Amino acid sequence: MSRITLQPIRRSDGPDLVIANRESRAHHRPYADPFQDMDGFHLWYDQLITTPTVALLARNASEEGAKGGIVGVFTFSQIALGNFRSAYLGYYGQAAFAGRGLMTEALKSAVAYAFEELRLHRIEANIQPENHRSIALAKRCGFEKEGYSPLYLKIAGEWRDHERWTRLAKNSASL
């Protein structure tokens, strides 16, 4: 039985995401800088619905009530289909669930979603070299290091180096 639920993010998830992001602010720094208020959520969500992007929300399935706590967020952006069938993957976990293996389970489910539902061939995750926990997570989920990109992405006002980690679909010949 899965310990997480995974579903596309809805606008109604905004308040829960804001609270979880605020509670995990120190956990995310300096590797991620997710929105901290509803205005930020609305800007982020509007990009989801106006660009080739799919965002998934992982929740703790073992918590009582209709909705479990937020374990993590997974965003497949710049989705290209046709002959490329590729996307960039961004993800971050919440501090309340760190160290329990739930992000590993959630990332494996998100990758399965990308290959089975979105029918992607290739997923690329760009991770800061100092973010050892995120790199270990990518490795546990079958990603392989492909390269290094200096000053690749601006996070919290600074351009940061990243490593490129990729995962290919196992049976992509039929895509």
N, C-alpha and C positions, 0 to 999 in steps of 0.2 A: 504494500500500500504506500502510495506517495505521501511524503510529509509536506508537500507544497501543492498549491493550486497555481495554475498559470493561465492568465487570460489577457486579451487585449485591454489596454488602459482605456477607461471611459472618463468623460468629463466629471462624473460623480466621484471618481477616485481622488480628485484634487485635494480636498481637505485632509484626508488621511496621508497623502503623499507629502503635503506641506509639513504636517506634524512630524512625520518620520524623518524628513530631511533636516528639519531643525534639530531634532534630538540626536542626529548622527553627524552634525556639522564637523565636529572635531575628528570623527572617524574618517570622513571623506577627504579632509585636507591633507596634503596639497594636491591630491590626485584628481579630485572631482569637485565641482562647485555647483551642485544642483540648486534649483530655485528654492527660496525660503518663504515665499508668500504666495497668495492666490494670484496676484498680478503676474508673477513669474510663471506660475503654473499655466495660466491662460495663454501667455506668449508661447511657452513651450508646446502646449497642446495644439494651439493653432498651427504650428509648424508641422505637427504630426498629420493633420488632416489636409494640409495644402502641399505637401511634398511626398515623394515616394518613400515613405517611412512607416514602419510598424513598431509599436512599442508594447511590450508585455510586462505585466505586473505579477510578481510571484508573492504569494501570501502563505503564511504558516497554516497548513490544513489542520493541525492538531489543536488549535485554539478553539475554545467554545465560541458560539455565536455565529452570525451569518457571515462575518468577514474576519479572517485571521489577520494578525499583524503583518505588515509589509516586510518581506525578506529582501527583495531586490527589484531592480528595474532593468530591463533589457531593451535596447533600441536598435533596430535594424534600419539604417538610414542609407540614402542614396541607392536605393534598390534599383538595379539595372537588370532587365530581363533579356529576351532575345538570345543572342549567342554568348552573352557575358554571364548572365544569371548570378549576380554577385551583389553583396551588400557589406557595409561597414557595421560592425557591432560595437556598441558602447554599453557598459553595464556598471552598476554600483550596488553594493549591498548596504543593509542598515545595521547599525551598531548593535541593536538589541538581539540580533540573531547571529552575530559573528562567532566563528569557531565551532559551529554545530554541524557543519557539512550541508546545510540547507542551500547555500549558494551553489555548491557543486551540483546538487540535484536539480536546482532551478536552471542553471546554465545548460545542463544536459538536455533538459526539457525544451529550453528556448532554441537550442541548436536543432533538435529534432523537429520543432515547429518550422524553423527556417528551411530545412531540407524537405520536409514532407508537405507542409501546407503552402509555403511560398515557392517551393520547388527550385531553391537556389542550388547552385553548383559550388560556390565559394563564399566563405565568410572571412572577413578580415577584422581583427581587433587590434587597435593600436594602444600600447600600454607603456607608461613611463618606466624606464629601466629600474628605478628605485622602488617601484611598487611591487615588492616581492610577493605579497599575498595574491595580488591579481594575476601575476605571471604564473604562480603555482596553480591557481584555479584554472587558468587557460590550459596549462599542461595536463591537469587531471581530466580535462574535458576533450582531450585529443587535438589541441591546437599545436602547431609547430612554428618555431621562430623562422621567419622568412627574411627579415632585414632590419635595418635601423634607419630612422628618419630624424635628422637633427632639426630642432626648432619646428616641429611638425604641427603642434596644436597650441592655441592660446587658452590657458586655463588660469582663472583668477588673475587676469591681467598680465600673465607672463607666457612667453613662447617656451614650450617645453619639448625636449627630445622624447621620442617614442620608439619602441620596438614594434615591428609588424609581426603579428601572430595570425596564422591562417588555419582554416579547417576546410577540407573539401568533402563533398558528398561522396559516400562510398559507391553508390550506384548511379552516377551522374550520366552515364551513357544514354539512358532512356529519357533524359530531360530534353 
